[in-house]
Amino acid sequence: MRIALVHDYLCGLGGAERVFQYICEAFPEADAYTLAYNPDAALPYFSKRGIRTTWMNRFVQSMGAFRLSFPVSTHVMESLDLSGYDIVLSSSATVAKYVRVPNGKHVCYCYIPTRAIWHFDEYFGGGVKGRLFRLILPGLKKRDYEAAQRVDRFVAISEATRDYIRQYYDRESEVVYSPIDLDKFSPSSDKRNDHYLIVSRLEHWKRVDYAVEAFNRLGLPLRIIGTGEEEERLKAMAGPNISFLGVVDDETLAREYADAKAVVFTPFLEYGLIPLEANASGAPVICYGKGGITETMIPLGGGESPTAVFFLEQTAEALIDAVRRFEEAKFDRDELVRHASKWGVPEFKRRIREMVESMGKAR
């Protein structure tokens, strides 16, 4: 059985790229494709994997370039020749699901139906780019829906994504939660520091802005890992108690998690690997308590050993209140680690491989 794996693009962007690494590890015999690959920005693993790209590789080497290329990229992925494969497993939040599999079956591991299309207002906010994108939005929605109808089997990363797949694509799916690498994260043997931590791409829809405002008012130390188009604006907003660390390597990230008093998580997301990585490091989470986060975090006052403090509005005031509630609460480090252990990589690999093999047998 010939298997191909297809990811949107590999330019060093977030948890989906890490999950694609785990998918590739689960299928060492498979060929791996992507729209574009930037070896200087992507995870080191892919330099040894043998990644096949499209002709757009020379143009798409960053998130900004991908956004500009998106309408064209969907057509490029459709034209990818996958006729020699029995099974194609796409890892998709955007364009990978557009592939055609004329002689086999297509399984899509879906992070979310294309956010820029179906959650347009949250993604773009105001601005010129959003207004221009809106002009072609009806056509993009039609193409995205049609691409989803060609998928033989959807697998969602969460119940929240499963609901979105049903709502936007009129398709059913099953859930396999995205994993975290438990070998990379562990609690520090030393006492935690007094600072808080944010790990995020610095983009409009991630909503780091209200956290900066909240910590300006609280005066508490906050460290921010990540870069993005909002970076300069956020730095201009931030007081002297807020530090920007930029991009860090895995070892530094693990240490930052383990040292932080708590990890602050600001966006509305269909899932959220960062809170689980925080728990695996023994760090509690202060998070916007809507969306997929409700499937992975146990809120303070929820009747079990808590892993997080929820707040229910994306405002500085709501976050300030949550921080103050956190300061008065107690969390059990061992329980946080035990909770995170449910989301390990080996079980994810087993389930994904099992699903693909069952599709092969059904052909």
C-alpha positions as CSV (number, residue, x, y, z in Angstrom):
1,M,0.0,0.0,0.0
2,R,1.5,3.3,-1.1
3,I,0.9,6.2,1.2
4,A,1.5,9.9,0.8
5,L,1.4,12.5,3.6
6,V,0.5,16.1,2.7
7,H,0.8,19.2,4.9
8,D,-0.2,22.8,4.1
9,Y,3.3,24.4,4.3
10,L,6.4,24.1,6.5
11,C,7.7,27.5,7.5
12,G,8.1,27.1,11.2
13,L,4.6,27.9,12.2
14,G,3.0,26.5,15.3
15,G,1.7,23.2,16.7
16,A,0.3,21.9,13.4
17,E,3.8,21.6,12.0
18,R,4.8,19.6,15.1
19,V,1.8,17.3,14.7
20,F,2.8,16.7,11.1
21,Q,6.2,15.6,12.4
22,Y,4.5,13.0,14.5
23,I,2.4,11.9,11.5
24,C,5.5,11.5,9.4
25,E,7.1,9.5,12.2
26,A,4.1,7.2,12.3
27,F,4.5,6.5,8.6
28,P,8.2,6.3,7.9
29,E,7.6,4.5,4.6
30,A,5.4,7.3,3.2
31,D,6.3,10.1,0.8
32,A,5.8,13.6,2.3
33,Y,4.6,16.6,0.4
34,T,3.9,20.2,1.2
35,L,3.1,23.4,-0.8
36,A,6.4,25.0,0.4
37,Y,9.2,24.3,2.8
38,N,11.6,26.7,4.5
39,P,14.4,24.6,6.0
40,D,15.7,27.6,8.0
41,A,12.4,28.1,9.8
42,A,10.8,24.7,9.9
43,L,11.5,22.0,12.6
44,P,14.9,20.4,12.1
45,Y,13.2,16.9,11.7
46,F,12.1,17.8,8.2
47,S,15.6,18.3,6.9
48,K,16.1,14.6,7.1
49,R,12.7,13.5,6.0
50,G,12.9,14.3,2.2
51,I,10.1,16.8,1.7
52,R,8.6,17.2,-1.8
53,T,7.3,20.7,-2.6
54,T,5.4,22.4,-5.4
55,W,6.7,25.1,-7.8
56,M,5.5,27.7,-5.3
57,N,8.3,26.8,-3.0
58,R,10.4,29.6,-4.4
59,F,7.8,32.2,-3.5
60,V,6.3,31.0,-0.2
61,Q,8.9,31.0,2.6
62,S,6.9,32.8,5.3
63,M,3.4,33.2,6.7
64,G,3.0,36.6,5.0
65,A,3.9,35.1,1.6
66,F,1.5,32.2,2.1
67,R,-1.4,34.6,2.9
68,L,-0.8,36.5,-0.3
69,S,-0.6,33.3,-2.3
70,F,-3.6,31.5,-0.7
71,P,-6.1,31.7,-3.7
72,V,-3.4,30.4,-6.1
73,S,-2.1,27.8,-3.6
74,T,-5.5,26.0,-3.5
75,H,-5.2,25.4,-7.3
76,V,-1.6,24.3,-7.0
77,M,-2.4,21.7,-4.4
78,E,-5.3,20.5,-6.6
79,S,-2.9,19.9,-9.4
80,L,-0.4,17.9,-7.3
81,D,0.0,14.4,-8.9
82,L,-0.9,11.9,-6.3
83,S,-2.3,9.3,-8.8
84,G,0.2,6.7,-7.7
85,Y,-1.0,6.4,-4.1
86,D,-3.5,4.1,-2.4
87,I,-4.0,6.4,0.6
88,V,-3.3,10.1,1.0
89,L,-3.3,11.6,4.5
90,S,-3.6,15.3,4.5
91,S,-2.7,17.4,7.6
92,S,-4.7,20.5,6.9
93,A,-5.8,23.8,8.3
94,T,-5.8,25.5,4.9
95,V,-4.7,24.1,1.5
96,A,-3.6,20.4,2.0
97,K,-7.2,19.1,1.9
98,Y,-7.5,20.5,-1.7
99,V,-5.4,17.6,-3.1
100,R,-7.1,15.1,-5.5
101,V,-6.6,11.4,-5.0
102,P,-7.9,9.8,-8.3
103,N,-6.8,6.2,-7.6
104,G,-7.0,6.0,-3.8
105,K,-8.6,7.3,-0.6
106,H,-8.1,10.7,1.0
107,V,-8.1,10.9,4.8
108,C,-7.9,14.5,6.2
109,Y,-6.6,15.2,9.7
110,C,-8.3,18.6,10.0
111,Y,-7.1,21.2,12.5
112,I,-9.9,23.6,11.6
113,P,-11.9,24.5,8.4
114,T,-9.8,27.4,6.9
115,R,-9.9,30.1,9.6
116,A,-9.4,33.0,7.2
117,I,-12.5,32.0,5.3
118,W,-15.0,30.7,7.9
119,H,-13.9,32.9,10.8
120,F,-13.1,35.9,8.7
121,D,-13.9,38.7,11.1
122,E,-11.9,37.2,14.0
123,Y,-9.0,36.5,11.7
124,F,-8.6,39.8,9.9
125,G,-10.3,42.3,12.2
126,G,-10.3,45.7,10.4
127,G,-7.8,47.0,7.9
128,V,-7.2,47.1,4.2
129,K,-6.2,43.4,3.8
130,G,-9.5,42.3,5.3
131,R,-11.5,44.5,3.1
132,L,-9.7,43.3,0.0
133,F,-10.1,39.6,1.0
134,R,-13.8,40.1,1.6
135,L,-14.3,40.8,-2.1
136,I,-13.3,37.2,-3.0
137,L,-14.7,35.5,0.1
138,P,-17.9,34.0,-1.5
139,G,-15.8,32.3,-4.2
140,L,-13.3,31.0,-1.6
141,K,-16.0,29.6,0.6
142,K,-17.5,27.7,-2.4
143,R,-14.1,26.2,-3.4
144,D,-13.3,25.3,0.2
145,Y,-16.6,23.5,0.6
146,E,-16.1,21.7,-2.7
147,A,-12.6,20.5,-1.7
148,A,-14.0,19.1,1.6
149,Q,-16.6,17.0,-0.4
150,R,-13.7,15.2,-2.1
151,V,-12.3,14.0,1.2
152,D,-13.2,10.3,2.0
153,R,-12.8,10.5,5.7
154,F,-12.3,13.5,8.1
155,V,-10.5,13.2,11.4
156,A,-10.9,16.2,13.7
157,I,-8.4,17.4,16.3
158,S,-11.2,18.1,18.8
159,E,-14.9,18.1,19.3
160,A,-14.9,21.8,18.6
161,T,-13.3,21.2,15.2
162,R,-15.8,18.3,14.6
163,D,-18.6,20.8,15.1
164,Y,-17.0,23.2,12.6
165,I,-16.6,20.4,10.0
166,R,-20.2,19.6,10.3
167,Q,-21.3,23.2,10.3
168,Y,-19.2,24.5,7.3
169,Y,-18.6,21.3,5.3
170,D,-21.7,19.3,6.1
171,R,-19.5,16.3,6.8
172,E,-19.1,14.0,9.8
173,S,-15.8,13.2,11.4
174,E,-14.2,11.4,14.3
175,V,-11.9,12.9,16.9
176,V,-8.2,12.1,17.5
177,Y,-6.8,14.8,19.8
178,S,-3.5,16.3,18.8
179,P,-0.6,15.2,21.1
180,I,2.2,16.7,23.0
181,D,5.7,15.3,23.3
182,L,5.8,14.4,27.0
183,D,9.6,13.7,26.7
184,K,10.2,17.4,26.0
185,F,8.4,18.9,29.0
186,S,8.8,18.3,32.7
187,P,8.6,20.4,35.9
188,S,11.6,22.2,37.2
189,S,13.2,20.8,40.4
190,D,13.7,24.4,41.5
191,K,11.1,26.8,42.8
192,R,9.1,28.6,40.2
193,N,9.8,32.2,39.4
194,D,7.2,35.0,39.9
195,H,6.7,35.9,36.2
196,Y,3.9,34.8,33.9
197,L,4.4,33.5,30.4
198,I,2.7,33.8,27.0
199,V,3.7,31.5,24.1
200,S,2.0,32.6,20.9
201,R,2.4,33.9,17.3
202,L,1.9,37.6,17.6
203,E,-1.0,38.0,15.2
204,H,-4.3,39.9,15.5
205,W,-6.5,36.9,16.0
206,K,-4.3,35.5,18.8
207,R,-5.4,38.5,20.9
208,V,-2.2,39.0,22.9
209,D,-3.1,42.8,23.0
210,Y,-5.5,42.6,25.9
211,A,-3.0,40.6,27.9
212,V,-0.4,43.3,27.4
213,E,-3.0,45.8,28.6
214,A,-3.9,43.7,31.6
215,F,-0.3,43.2,32.7
216,N,0.5,46.8,32.2
217,R,-2.2,47.6,34.8
218,L,-1.3,44.7,37.1
219,G,2.4,45.6,37.0
220,L,3.3,41.9,37.2
221,P,6.2,40.5,35.2
222,L,5.2,38.9,31.9
223,R,7.4,37.2,29.4
224,I,6.2,36.7,25.8
225,I,7.7,34.1,23.4
226,G,6.8,34.4,19.7
227,T,7.0,36.8,16.7
228,G,4.5,38.0,14.1
229,E,3.0,41.0,12.4
230,E,1.7,42.5,15.7
231,E,5.1,42.4,17.4
232,E,6.0,46.1,17.0
233,R,2.6,47.3,18.0
234,L,2.6,45.1,21.1
235,K,6.1,46.2,22.1
236,A,5.0,49.8,21.8
237,M,2.0,49.1,24.1
238,A,4.1,47.2,26.7
239,G,5.4,48.6,30.0
240,P,8.8,47.8,31.4
241,N,7.4,44.7,33.3
242,I,6.8,42.9,29.9
243,S,9.7,41.2,28.1
244,F,9.6,39.9,24.5
245,L,11.9,36.9,23.9
246,G,11.2,36.3,20.2
247,V,11.7,32.8,18.8
248,V,13.3,30.3,21.1
249,D,14.5,26.7,20.7
250,D,12.8,23.7,22.2
251,E,15.1,23.5,25.2
252,T,14.6,27.2,26.1
253,L,10.8,26.8,25.6
254,A,10.7,23.8,28.0
255,R,12.7,25.8,30.6
256,E,10.5,28.8,30.2
257,Y,7.4,26.7,30.8
258,A,9.0,25.1,33.9
259,D,10.0,28.4,35.4
260,A,6.8,30.3,34.9
261,K,4.3,31.0,37.7
262,A,1.5,30.4,35.2
263,V,1.0,30.4,31.4
264,V,-1.5,32.9,30.0
265,F,-3.5,31.7,26.9
266,T,-5.5,34.5,25.2
267,P,-7.1,33.3,21.9
268,F,-10.3,31.5,21.0
269,L,-9.1,28.3,19.6
270,E,-10.5,24.9,18.5
271,Y,-7.8,23.2,20.6
272,G,-4.6,24.6,22.1
273,L,-1.4,22.6,22.6
274,I,0.3,25.3,24.6
275,P,-1.9,24.8,27.7
276,L,-1.2,21.1,27.7
277,E,2.6,21.7,27.3
278,A,2.3,24.1,30.3
279,N,0.6,21.4,32.4
280,A,3.2,18.8,31.4
281,S,5.8,21.3,32.7
282,G,4.0,21.6,36.0
283,A,2.6,25.1,35.2
284,P,-1.1,26.0,35.6
285,V,-2.8,28.0,32.9
286,I,-4.9,31.2,32.9
287,C,-7.0,31.0,29.7
288,Y,-9.9,32.2,27.7
289,G,-12.4,29.5,28.6
290,K,-14.3,29.0,25.4
291,G,-13.7,26.7,22.4
292,G,-11.5,23.6,22.4
293,I,-9.8,24.6,25.6
294,T,-12.8,23.3,27.5
295,E,-12.0,19.8,26.3
296,T,-8.4,19.8,27.6
297,M,-8.4,22.0,30.7
298,I,-10.1,21.5,34.0
299,P,-11.2,24.9,35.4
300,L,-10.8,26.1,38.9
301,G,-14.0,25.2,40.8
302,G,-14.9,22.5,38.3
303,G,-15.1,19.8,40.9
304,E,-11.8,18.0,40.0
305,S,-8.1,18.9,40.6
306,P,-7.9,22.1,38.5
307,T,-5.4,22.7,35.7
308,A,-6.5,26.2,34.8
309,V,-8.4,29.4,35.7
310,F,-10.9,30.4,33.1
311,F,-12.1,33.8,32.1
312,L,-15.0,34.3,29.7
313,E,-14.4,37.6,28.0
314,Q,-11.4,38.6,25.9
315,T,-10.8,41.8,27.8
316,A,-8.1,43.2,30.1
317,E,-10.6,43.4,32.9
318,A,-11.6,39.7,32.7
319,L,-8.0,38.6,32.6
320,I,-7.0,40.8,35.5
321,D,-9.8,39.2,37.6
322,A,-8.6,35.8,36.5
323,V,-5.0,36.6,37.5
324,R,-6.2,37.7,40.9
325,R,-8.2,34.5,41.4
326,F,-5.2,32.5,40.4
327,E,-3.0,34.3,42.9
328,E,-5.4,33.0,45.7
329,A,-5.7,29.5,44.4
330,K,-3.5,26.4,44.8
331,F,-2.5,23.9,42.1
332,D,-1.0,20.4,42.5
333,R,2.0,20.1,40.3
334,D,1.9,16.3,40.2
335,E,-1.8,16.5,39.1
336,L,-1.0,18.9,36.4
337,V,1.6,16.6,35.0
338,R,-0.7,13.5,35.3
339,H,-3.4,15.4,33.5
340,A,-1.1,16.2,30.5
341,S,0.1,12.6,30.3
342,K,-3.2,11.7,28.7
343,W,-2.1,13.5,25.5
344,G,1.0,11.5,24.6
345,V,2.5,11.0,21.1
346,P,2.5,7.1,21.0
347,E,-1.2,6.8,21.4
348,F,-1.8,9.4,18.7
349,K,0.5,7.6,16.3
350,R,-1.2,4.3,17.0
351,R,-4.7,5.7,16.3
352,I,-3.7,7.6,13.2
353,R,-2.0,4.6,11.7
354,E,-4.9,2.3,12.6
355,M,-7.3,4.6,10.8
356,V,-5.2,4.8,7.6
357,E,-4.7,1.1,7.5
358,S,-8.4,0.5,7.9
359,M,-9.1,2.7,4.9
360,G,-6.5,0.7,2.9
361,K,-8.3,-2.5,3.8
362,A,-11.6,-1.1,2.8
363,R,-10.5,-0.2,-0.7
